[in-house]
Amino acid sequence: MDPSDVLDVPSAIHVAIDEALKEAGIEIPFPQRDLHLRGMPEGFTDADTDTDTP
């Protein structure tokens, strides 16, 4: 085994698993966390937010 393949093999396995799951229509949910702010720091404005990213 070529030492440079040490990272390539697990990556190829993960890609193959991901593709097989997608073909079978299986989705793996990821945990979601909601953050509720009780107050905003002084001087914080709506212009400081980036609404394009979660």
PDBQT receptor file of N, H, CA, C and O in Angstrom, charges set to zero:
ATOM      1  N   MET A   1       0.850  -1.191   0.000  1.00  0.00    +0.000 N 
ATOM      2  CA  MET A   1       0.000   0.000   0.000  1.00  0.00    +0.000 C 
ATOM      3  C   MET A   1       0.886   1.241   0.000  1.00  0.00    +0.000 C 
ATOM      4  O   MET A   1       1.844   1.342   0.767  1.00  0.00    +0.000 OA
ATOM      5  N   ASP A   2       0.559   2.143  -0.840  1.00  0.00    +0.000 N 
ATOM      6  H   ASP A   2      -0.219   2.062  -1.463  1.00  0.00    +0.000 HD
ATOM      7  CA  ASP A   2       1.283   3.402  -0.940  1.00  0.00    +0.000 C 
ATOM      8  C   ASP A   2       0.855   4.307   0.217  1.00  0.00    +0.000 C 
ATOM      9  O   ASP A   2      -0.340   4.535   0.404  1.00  0.00    +0.000 OA
ATOM     10  N   PRO A   3       1.813   4.828   0.998  1.00  0.00    +0.000 N 
ATOM     11  CA  PRO A   3       1.449   5.697   2.135  1.00  0.00    +0.000 C 
ATOM     12  C   PRO A   3       0.613   6.914   1.742  1.00  0.00    +0.000 C 
ATOM     13  O   PRO A   3      -0.140   7.433   2.565  1.00  0.00    +0.000 OA
ATOM     14  N   SER A   4       0.735   7.371   0.506  1.00  0.00    +0.000 N 
ATOM     15  H   SER A   4       1.347   6.949  -0.163  1.00  0.00    +0.000 HD
ATOM     16  CA  SER A   4      -0.057   8.536   0.092  1.00  0.00    +0.000 C 
ATOM     17  C   SER A   4      -1.534   8.186  -0.074  1.00  0.00    +0.000 C 
ATOM     18  O   SER A   4      -2.372   9.082  -0.175  1.00  0.00    +0.000 OA
ATOM     19  N   ASP A   5      -1.864   6.886  -0.105  1.00  0.00    +0.000 N 
ATOM     20  H   ASP A   5      -1.183   6.158  -0.023  1.00  0.00    +0.000 HD
ATOM     21  CA  ASP A   5      -3.258   6.452  -0.231  1.00  0.00    +0.000 C 
ATOM     22  C   ASP A   5      -3.997   6.423   1.100  1.00  0.00    +0.000 C 
ATOM     23  O   ASP A   5      -5.204   6.183   1.134  1.00  0.00    +0.000 OA
ATOM     24  N   VAL A   6      -3.290   6.662   2.189  1.00  0.00    +0.000 N 
ATOM     25  H   VAL A   6      -2.309   6.857   2.161  1.00  0.00    +0.000 HD
ATOM     26  CA  VAL A   6      -3.889   6.546   3.518  1.00  0.00    +0.000 C 
ATOM     27  C   VAL A   6      -5.123   7.430   3.658  1.00  0.00    +0.000 C 
ATOM     28  O   VAL A   6      -6.102   7.007   4.273  1.00  0.00    +0.000 OA
ATOM     29  N   LEU A   7      -5.110   8.618   3.120  1.00  0.00    +0.000 N 
ATOM     30  H   LEU A   7      -4.314   8.962   2.620  1.00  0.00    +0.000 HD
ATOM     31  CA  LEU A   7      -6.271   9.508   3.208  1.00  0.00    +0.000 C 
ATOM     32  C   LEU A   7      -7.231   9.322   2.041  1.00  0.00    +0.000 C 
ATOM     33  O   LEU A   7      -8.426   9.580   2.180  1.00  0.00    +0.000 OA
ATOM     34  N   ASP A   8      -6.731   8.884   0.906  1.00  0.00    +0.000 N 
ATOM     35  H   ASP A   8      -5.760   8.674   0.794  1.00  0.00    +0.000 HD
ATOM     36  CA  ASP A   8      -7.583   8.721  -0.274  1.00  0.00    +0.000 C 
ATOM     37  C   ASP A   8      -8.577   7.577  -0.131  1.00  0.00    +0.000 C 
ATOM     38  O   ASP A   8      -9.714   7.687  -0.590  1.00  0.00    +0.000 OA
ATOM     39  N   VAL A   9      -8.164   6.479   0.499  1.00  0.00    +0.000 N 
ATOM     40  H   VAL A   9      -7.240   6.390   0.872  1.00  0.00    +0.000 HD
ATOM     41  CA  VAL A   9      -9.042   5.311   0.613  1.00  0.00    +0.000 C 
ATOM     42  C   VAL A   9     -10.273   5.620   1.460  1.00  0.00    +0.000 C 
ATOM     43  O   VAL A   9     -11.388   5.382   0.995  1.00  0.00    +0.000 OA
ATOM     44  N   PRO A  10     -10.123   6.146   2.698  1.00  0.00    +0.000 N 
ATOM     45  CA  PRO A  10     -11.339   6.468   3.468  1.00  0.00    +0.000 C 
ATOM     46  C   PRO A  10     -12.221   7.488   2.758  1.00  0.00    +0.000 C 
ATOM     47  O   PRO A  10     -13.447   7.400   2.828  1.00  0.00    +0.000 OA
ATOM     48  N   SER A  11     -11.612   8.454   2.075  1.00  0.00    +0.000 N 
ATOM     49  H   SER A  11     -10.616   8.525   2.018  1.00  0.00    +0.000 HD
ATOM     50  CA  SER A  11     -12.392   9.457   1.357  1.00  0.00    +0.000 C 
ATOM     51  C   SER A  11     -13.199   8.799   0.244  1.00  0.00    +0.000 C 
ATOM     52  O   SER A  11     -14.374   9.120   0.063  1.00  0.00    +0.000 OA
ATOM     53  N   ALA A  12     -12.593   7.892  -0.495  1.00  0.00    +0.000 N 
ATOM     54  H   ALA A  12     -11.639   7.631  -0.348  1.00  0.00    +0.000 HD
ATOM     55  CA  ALA A  12     -13.292   7.198  -1.575  1.00  0.00    +0.000 C 
ATOM     56  C   ALA A  12     -14.430   6.348  -1.028  1.00  0.00    +0.000 C 
ATOM     57  O   ALA A  12     -15.487   6.243  -1.652  1.00  0.00    +0.000 OA
ATOM     58  N   ILE A  13     -14.218   5.745   0.130  1.00  0.00    +0.000 N 
ATOM     59  H   ILE A  13     -13.360   5.830   0.637  1.00  0.00    +0.000 HD
ATOM     60  CA  ILE A  13     -15.278   4.940   0.759  1.00  0.00    +0.000 C 
ATOM     61  C   ILE A  13     -16.444   5.831   1.159  1.00  0.00    +0.000 C 
ATOM     62  O   ILE A  13     -17.601   5.484   0.924  1.00  0.00    +0.000 OA
ATOM     63  N   HIS A  14     -16.144   6.981   1.762  1.00  0.00    +0.000 N 
ATOM     64  H   HIS A  14     -15.204   7.263   1.952  1.00  0.00    +0.000 HD
ATOM     65  CA  HIS A  14     -17.207   7.906   2.171  1.00  0.00    +0.000 C 
ATOM     66  C   HIS A  14     -17.995   8.409   0.966  1.00  0.00    +0.000 C 
ATOM     67  O   HIS A  14     -19.219   8.522   1.022  1.00  0.00    +0.000 OA
ATOM     68  N   VAL A  15     -17.300   8.707  -0.110  1.00  0.00    +0.000 N 
ATOM     69  H   VAL A  15     -16.305   8.616  -0.156  1.00  0.00    +0.000 HD
ATOM     70  CA  VAL A  15     -17.972   9.179  -1.329  1.00  0.00    +0.000 C 
ATOM     71  C   VAL A  15     -18.872   8.078  -1.886  1.00  0.00    +0.000 C 
ATOM     72  O   VAL A  15     -20.001   8.350  -2.294  1.00  0.00    +0.000 OA
ATOM     73  N   ALA A  16     -18.381   6.841  -1.906  1.00  0.00    +0.000 N 
ATOM     74  H   ALA A  16     -17.464   6.621  -1.575  1.00  0.00    +0.000 HD
ATOM     75  CA  ALA A  16     -19.180   5.726  -2.430  1.00  0.00    +0.000 C 
ATOM     76  C   ALA A  16     -20.427   5.496  -1.579  1.00  0.00    +0.000 C 
ATOM     77  O   ALA A  16     -21.507   5.244  -2.113  1.00  0.00    +0.000 OA
ATOM     78  N   ILE A  17     -20.281   5.581  -0.262  1.00  0.00    +0.000 N 
ATOM     79  H   ILE A  17     -19.404   5.785   0.173  1.00  0.00    +0.000 HD
ATOM     80  CA  ILE A  17     -21.430   5.416   0.638  1.00  0.00    +0.000 C 
ATOM     81  C   ILE A  17     -22.437   6.531   0.403  1.00  0.00    +0.000 C 
ATOM     82  O   ILE A  17     -23.638   6.276   0.308  1.00  0.00    +0.000 OA
ATOM     83  N   ASP A  18     -21.954   7.766   0.309  1.00  0.00    +0.000 N 
ATOM     84  H   ASP A  18     -20.979   7.973   0.387  1.00  0.00    +0.000 HD
ATOM     85  CA  ASP A  18     -22.842   8.913   0.087  1.00  0.00    +0.000 C 
ATOM     86  C   ASP A  18     -23.613   8.762  -1.221  1.00  0.00    +0.000 C 
ATOM     87  O   ASP A  18     -24.817   9.016  -1.263  1.00  0.00    +0.000 OA
ATOM     88  N   GLU A  19     -22.936   8.355  -2.275  1.00  0.00    +0.000 N 
ATOM     89  H   GLU A  19     -21.959   8.149  -2.241  1.00  0.00    +0.000 HD
ATOM     90  CA  GLU A  19     -23.599   8.177  -3.573  1.00  0.00    +0.000 C 
ATOM     91  C   GLU A  19     -24.639   7.061  -3.519  1.00  0.00    +0.000 C 
ATOM     92  O   GLU A  19     -25.722   7.197  -4.087  1.00  0.00    +0.000 OA
ATOM     93  N   ALA A  20     -24.315   5.954  -2.837  1.00  0.00    +0.000 N 
ATOM     94  H   ALA A  20     -23.434   5.844  -2.375  1.00  0.00    +0.000 HD
ATOM     95  CA  ALA A  20     -25.263   4.837  -2.729  1.00  0.00    +0.000 C 
ATOM     96  C   ALA A  20     -26.505   5.249  -1.949  1.00  0.00    +0.000 C 
ATOM     97  O   ALA A  20     -27.620   4.873  -2.310  1.00  0.00    +0.000 OA
ATOM     98  N   LEU A  21     -26.317   6.020  -0.884  1.00  0.00    +0.000 N 
ATOM     99  H   LEU A  21     -25.412   6.326  -0.591  1.00  0.00    +0.000 HD
ATOM    100  CA  LEU A  21     -27.463   6.485  -0.098  1.00  0.00    +0.000 C 
ATOM    101  C   LEU A  21     -28.337   7.426  -0.927  1.00  0.00    +0.000 C 
ATOM    102  O   LEU A  21     -29.564   7.331  -0.886  1.00  0.00    +0.000 OA
ATOM    103  N   LYS A  22     -27.716   8.326  -1.674  1.00  0.00    +0.000 N 
ATOM    104  H   LYS A  22     -26.720   8.404  -1.708  1.00  0.00    +0.000 HD
ATOM    105  CA  LYS A  22     -28.484   9.251  -2.518  1.00  0.00    +0.000 C 
ATOM    106  C   LYS A  22     -29.277   8.496  -3.579  1.00  0.00    +0.000 C 
ATOM    107  O   LYS A  22     -30.441   8.810  -3.825  1.00  0.00    +0.000 OA
ATOM    108  N   GLU A  23     -28.652   7.504  -4.206  1.00  0.00    +0.000 N 
ATOM    109  H   GLU A  23     -27.706   7.250  -4.006  1.00  0.00    +0.000 HD
ATOM    110  CA  GLU A  23     -29.342   6.710  -5.228  1.00  0.00    +0.000 C 
ATOM    111  C   GLU A  23     -30.531   5.955  -4.639  1.00  0.00    +0.000 C 
ATOM    112  O   GLU A  23     -31.536   5.746  -5.319  1.00  0.00    +0.000 OA
ATOM    113  N   ALA A  24     -30.416   5.547  -3.373  1.00  0.00    +0.000 N 
ATOM    114  H   ALA A  24     -29.599   5.717  -2.821  1.00  0.00    +0.000 HD
ATOM    115  CA  ALA A  24     -31.494   4.809  -2.710  1.00  0.00    +0.000 C 
ATOM    116  C   ALA A  24     -32.540   5.748  -2.122  1.00  0.00    +0.000 C 
ATOM    117  O   ALA A  24     -33.545   5.296  -1.575  1.00  0.00    +0.000 OA
ATOM    118  N   GLY A  25     -32.303   7.066  -2.235  1.00  0.00    +0.000 N 
ATOM    119  H   GLY A  25     -31.486   7.433  -2.679  1.00  0.00    +0.000 HD
ATOM    120  CA  GLY A  25     -33.254   8.042  -1.703  1.00  0.00    +0.000 C 
ATOM    121  C   GLY A  25     -33.210   8.162  -0.193  1.00  0.00    +0.000 C 
ATOM    122  O   GLY A  25     -34.191   8.571   0.429  1.00  0.00    +0.000 OA
ATOM    123  N   ILE A  26     -32.084   7.811   0.401  1.00  0.00    +0.000 N 
ATOM    124  H   ILE A  26     -31.287   7.479  -0.103  1.00  0.00    +0.000 HD
ATOM    125  CA  ILE A  26     -31.933   7.864   1.860  1.00  0.00    +0.000 C 
ATOM    126  C   ILE A  26     -31.207   9.148   2.235  1.00  0.00    +0.000 C 
ATOM    127  O   ILE A  26     -30.125   9.436   1.724  1.00  0.00    +0.000 OA
ATOM    128  N   GLU A  27     -31.812   9.909   3.128  1.00  0.00    +0.000 N 
ATOM    129  H   GLU A  27     -32.691   9.675   3.543  1.00  0.00    +0.000 HD
ATOM    130  CA  GLU A  27     -31.185  11.130   3.635  1.00  0.00    +0.000 C 
ATOM    131  C   GLU A  27     -30.852  10.930   5.104  1.00  0.00    +0.000 C 
ATOM    132  O   GLU A  27     -31.632  10.341   5.852  1.00  0.00    +0.000 OA
ATOM    133  N   ILE A  28     -29.709  11.416   5.506  1.00  0.00    +0.000 N 
ATOM    134  H   ILE A  28     -29.075  11.895   4.899  1.00  0.00    +0.000 HD
ATOM    135  CA  ILE A  28     -29.313  11.348   6.908  1.00  0.00    +0.000 C 
ATOM    136  C   ILE A  28     -29.516  12.738   7.500  1.00  0.00    +0.000 C 
ATOM    137  O   ILE A  28     -28.874  13.696   7.070  1.00  0.00    +0.000 OA
ATOM    138  N   PRO A  29     -30.413  12.852   8.488  1.00  0.00    +0.000 N 
ATOM    139  CA  PRO A  29     -30.656  14.164   9.083  1.00  0.00    +0.000 C 
ATOM    140  C   PRO A  29     -29.481  14.583   9.968  1.00  0.00    +0.000 C 
ATOM    141  O   PRO A  29     -28.828  13.754  10.602  1.00  0.00    +0.000 OA
ATOM    142  N   PHE A  30     -29.240  15.854   9.988  1.00  0.00    +0.000 N 
ATOM    143  H   PHE A  30     -29.770  16.527   9.472  1.00  0.00    +0.000 HD
ATOM    144  CA  PHE A  30     -28.211  16.397  10.851  1.00  0.00    +0.000 C 
ATOM    145  C   PHE A  30     -28.888  17.187  11.961  1.00  0.00    +0.000 C 
ATOM    146  O   PHE A  30     -29.937  17.794  11.740  1.00  0.00    +0.000 OA
ATOM    147  N   PRO A  31     -28.299  17.185  13.151  1.00  0.00    +0.000 N 
ATOM    148  CA  PRO A  31     -28.925  17.917  14.253  1.00  0.00    +0.000 C 
ATOM    149  C   PRO A  31     -29.039  19.409  13.935  1.00  0.00    +0.000 C 
ATOM    150  O   PRO A  31     -28.170  19.996  13.290  1.00  0.00    +0.000 OA
ATOM    151  N   GLN A  32     -30.109  19.986  14.395  1.00  0.00    +0.000 N 
ATOM    152  H   GLN A  32     -30.815  19.509  14.919  1.00  0.00    +0.000 HD
ATOM    153  CA  GLN A  32     -30.338  21.414  14.185  1.00  0.00    +0.000 C 
ATOM    154  C   GLN A  32     -30.421  22.074  15.548  1.00  0.00    +0.000 C 
ATOM    155  O   GLN A  32     -30.991  21.519  16.487  1.00  0.00    +0.000 OA
ATOM    156  N   ARG A  33     -29.863  23.234  15.645  1.00  0.00    +0.000 N 
ATOM    157  H   ARG A  33     -29.400  23.685  14.882  1.00  0.00    +0.000 HD
ATOM    158  CA  ARG A  33     -29.894  23.960  16.898  1.00  0.00    +0.000 C 
ATOM    159  C   ARG A  33     -30.412  25.362  16.622  1.00  0.00    +0.000 C 
ATOM    160  O   ARG A  33     -29.895  26.058  15.747  1.00  0.00    +0.000 OA
ATOM    161  N   ASP A  34     -31.424  25.776  17.360  1.00  0.00    +0.000 N 
ATOM    162  H   ASP A  34     -31.843  25.211  18.071  1.00  0.00    +0.000 HD
ATOM    163  CA  ASP A  34     -31.969  27.127  17.225  1.00  0.00    +0.000 C 
ATOM    164  C   ASP A  34     -31.377  27.994  18.323  1.00  0.00    +0.000 C 
ATOM    165  O   ASP A  34     -31.276  27.572  19.475  1.00  0.00    +0.000 OA
ATOM    166  N   LEU A  35     -30.996  29.183  17.965  1.00  0.00    +0.000 N 
ATOM    167  H   LEU A  35     -31.079  29.525  17.029  1.00  0.00    +0.000 HD
ATOM    168  CA  LEU A  35     -30.416  30.116  18.915  1.00  0.00    +0.000 C 
ATOM    169  C   LEU A  35     -31.378  31.279  19.096  1.00  0.00    +0.000 C 
ATOM    170  O   LEU A  35     -31.730  31.958  18.132  1.00  0.00    +0.000 OA
ATOM    171  N   HIS A  36     -31.797  31.504  20.318  1.00  0.00    +0.000 N 
ATOM    172  H   HIS A  36     -31.511  30.952  21.101  1.00  0.00    +0.000 HD
ATOM    173  CA  HIS A  36     -32.707  32.606  20.633  1.00  0.00    +0.000 C 
ATOM    174  C   HIS A  36     -31.942  33.634  21.465  1.00  0.00    +0.000 C 
ATOM    175  O   HIS A  36     -31.419  33.321  22.535  1.00  0.00    +0.000 OA
ATOM    176  N   LEU A  37     -31.886  34.860  20.958  1.00  0.00    +0.000 N 
ATOM    177  H   LEU A  37     -32.311  35.115  20.090  1.00  0.00    +0.000 HD
ATOM    178  CA  LEU A  37     -31.185  35.930  21.660  1.00  0.00    +0.000 C 
ATOM    179  C   LEU A  37     -32.184  36.738  22.472  1.00  0.00    +0.000 C 
ATOM    180  O   LEU A  37     -33.231  37.141  21.965  1.00  0.00    +0.000 OA
ATOM    181  N   ARG A  38     -31.857  36.968  23.716  1.00  0.00    +0.000 N 
ATOM    182  H   ARG A  38     -31.007  36.640  24.128  1.00  0.00    +0.000 HD
ATOM    183  CA  ARG A  38     -32.749  37.755  24.580  1.00  0.00    +0.000 C 
ATOM    184  C   ARG A  38     -32.553  39.248  24.373  1.00  0.00    +0.000 C 
ATOM    185  O   ARG A  38     -33.462  40.035  24.636  1.00  0.00    +0.000 OA
ATOM    186  N   GLY A  39     -31.415  39.630  23.920  1.00  0.00    +0.000 N 
ATOM    187  H   GLY A  39     -30.677  38.991  23.707  1.00  0.00    +0.000 HD
ATOM    188  CA  GLY A  39     -31.146  41.040  23.680  1.00  0.00    +0.000 C 
ATOM    189  C   GLY A  39     -29.963  41.179  22.743  1.00  0.00    +0.000 C 
ATOM    190  O   GLY A  39     -29.167  40.254  22.581  1.00  0.00    +0.000 OA
ATOM    191  N   MET A  40     -29.860  42.327  22.138  1.00  0.00    +0.000 N 
ATOM    192  H   MET A  40     -30.507  43.079  22.269  1.00  0.00    +0.000 HD
ATOM    193  CA  MET A  40     -28.770  42.569  21.207  1.00  0.00    +0.000 C 
ATOM    194  C   MET A  40     -27.787  43.545  21.844  1.00  0.00    +0.000 C 
ATOM    195  O   MET A  40     -28.189  44.417  22.614  1.00  0.00    +0.000 OA
ATOM    196  N   PRO A  41     -26.506  43.403  21.529  1.00  0.00    +0.000 N 
ATOM    197  CA  PRO A  41     -25.520  44.330  22.074  1.00  0.00    +0.000 C 
ATOM    198  C   PRO A  41     -25.794  45.758  21.611  1.00  0.00    +0.000 C 
ATOM    199  O   PRO A  41     -26.340  45.978  20.529  1.00  0.00    +0.000 OA
ATOM    200  N   GLU A  42     -25.414  46.707  22.428  1.00  0.00    +0.000 N 
ATOM    201  H   GLU A  42     -24.971  46.528  23.306  1.00  0.00    +0.000 HD
ATOM    202  CA  GLU A  42     -25.607  48.115  22.085  1.00  0.00    +0.000 C 
ATOM    203  C   GLU A  42     -24.856  48.433  20.797  1.00  0.00    +0.000 C 
ATOM    204  O   GLU A  42     -23.700  48.042  20.638  1.00  0.00    +0.000 OA
ATOM    205  N   GLY A  43     -25.499  49.131  19.889  1.00  0.00    +0.000 N 
ATOM    206  H   GLY A  43     -26.439  49.449  20.018  1.00  0.00    +0.000 HD
ATOM    207  CA  GLY A  43     -24.883  49.506  18.623  1.00  0.00    +0.000 C 
ATOM    208  C   GLY A  43     -25.074  48.475  17.526  1.00  0.00    +0.000 C 
ATOM    209  O   GLY A  43     -24.642  48.697  16.395  1.00  0.00    +0.000 OA
ATOM    210  N   PHE A  44     -25.705  47.363  17.829  1.00  0.00    +0.000 N 
ATOM    211  H   PHE A  44     -26.056  47.183  18.747  1.00  0.00    +0.000 HD
ATOM    212  CA  PHE A  44     -25.959  46.324  16.830  1.00  0.00    +0.000 C 
ATOM    213  C   PHE A  44     -27.157  46.723  15.996  1.00  0.00    +0.000 C 
ATOM    214  O   PHE A  44     -28.200  47.086  16.541  1.00  0.00    +0.000 OA
ATOM    215  N   THR A  45     -27.022  46.659  14.660  1.00  0.00    +0.000 N 
ATOM    216  H   THR A  45     -26.175  46.365  14.217  1.00  0.00    +0.000 HD
ATOM    217  CA  THR A  45     -28.128  47.034  13.780  1.00  0.00    +0.000 C 
ATOM    218  C   THR A  45     -28.448  45.885  12.832  1.00  0.00    +0.000 C 
ATOM    219  O   THR A  45     -27.670  44.939  12.710  1.00  0.00    +0.000 OA
ATOM    220  N   ASP A  46     -29.588  45.967  12.165  1.00  0.00    +0.000 N 
ATOM    221  H   ASP A  46     -30.220  46.735  12.263  1.00  0.00    +0.000 HD
ATOM    222  CA  ASP A  46     -29.965  44.956  11.188  1.00  0.00    +0.000 C 
ATOM    223  C   ASP A  46     -28.949  44.881  10.050  1.00  0.00    +0.000 C 
ATOM    224  O   ASP A  46     -28.789  43.829   9.431  1.00  0.00    +0.000 OA
ATOM    225  N   ALA A  47     -28.270  45.974   9.773  1.00  0.00    +0.000 N 
ATOM    226  H   ALA A  47     -28.400  46.829  10.276  1.00  0.00    +0.000 HD
ATOM    227  CA  ALA A  47     -27.280  45.994   8.700  1.00  0.00    +0.000 C 
ATOM    228  C   ALA A  47     -26.082  45.111   9.037  1.00  0.00    +0.000 C 
ATOM    229  O   ALA A  47     -25.316  44.737   8.149  1.00  0.00    +0.000 OA
ATOM    230  N   ASP A  48     -25.917  44.775  10.329  1.00  0.00    +0.000 N 
ATOM    231  H   ASP A  48     -26.539  45.079  11.051  1.00  0.00    +0.000 HD
ATOM    232  CA  ASP A  48     -24.802  43.934  10.752  1.00  0.00    +0.000 C 
ATOM    233  C   ASP A  48     -25.068  42.454  10.504  1.00  0.00    +0.000 C 
ATOM    234  O   ASP A  48     -24.161  41.636  10.662  1.00  0.00    +0.000 OA
ATOM    235  N   THR A  49     -26.279  42.095  10.122  1.00  0.00    +0.000 N 
ATOM    236  H   THR A  49     -27.015  42.759   9.993  1.00  0.00    +0.000 HD
ATOM    237  CA  THR A  49     -26.612  40.682   9.927  1.00  0.00    +0.000 C 
ATOM    238  C   THR A  49     -26.403  40.277   8.482  1.00  0.00    +0.000 C 
ATOM    239  O   THR A  49     -26.537  41.089   7.567  1.00  0.00    +0.000 OA
ATOM    240  N   ASP A  50     -26.074  39.018   8.292  1.00  0.00    +0.000 N 
ATOM    241  H   ASP A  50     -25.966  38.358   9.036  1.00  0.00    +0.000 HD
ATOM    242  CA  ASP A  50     -25.921  38.451   6.952  1.00  0.00    +0.000 C 
ATOM    243  C   ASP A  50     -27.056  37.464   6.765  1.00  0.00    +0.000 C 
ATOM    244  O   ASP A  50     -26.992  36.346   7.276  1.00  0.00    +0.000 OA
ATOM    245  N   THR A  51     -28.096  37.859   6.042  1.00  0.00    +0.000 N 
ATOM    246  H   THR A  51     -28.148  38.768   5.628  1.00  0.00    +0.000 HD
ATOM    247  CA  THR A  51     -29.296  37.037   5.927  1.00  0.00    +0.000 C 
ATOM    248  C   THR A  51     -29.154  35.926   4.897  1.00  0.00    +0.000 C 
ATOM    249  O   THR A  51     -30.056  35.099   4.764  1.00  0.00    +0.000 OA
ATOM    250  N   ASP A  52     -28.033  35.886   4.160  1.00  0.00    +0.000 N 
ATOM    251  H   ASP A  52     -27.300  36.558   4.268  1.00  0.00    +0.000 HD
ATOM    252  CA  ASP A  52     -27.847  34.842   3.154  1.00  0.00    +0.000 C 
ATOM    253  C   ASP A  52     -27.330  33.538   3.747  1.00  0.00    +0.000 C 
ATOM    254  O   ASP A  52     -27.385  32.498   3.091  1.00  0.00    +0.000 OA
ATOM    255  N   THR A  53     -26.833  33.578   4.968  1.00  0.00    +0.000 N 
ATOM    256  H   THR A  53     -26.789  34.422   5.501  1.00  0.00    +0.000 HD
ATOM    257  CA  THR A  53     -26.298  32.367   5.586  1.00  0.00    +0.000 C 
ATOM    258  C   THR A  53     -27.084  32.054   6.845  1.00  0.00    +0.000 C 
ATOM    259  O   THR A  53     -27.562  32.956   7.533  1.00  0.00    +0.000 OA
ATOM    260  N   PRO A  54     -27.213  30.757   7.144  1.00  0.00    +0.000 N 
ATOM    261  CA  PRO A  54     -27.962  30.385   8.358  1.00  0.00    +0.000 C 
ATOM    262  C   PRO A  54     -27.214  30.738   9.617  1.00  0.00    +0.000 C 
ATOM    263  O   PRO A  54     -27.707  30.491  10.718  1.00  0.00    +0.000 OA
TER     264      PRO A  54
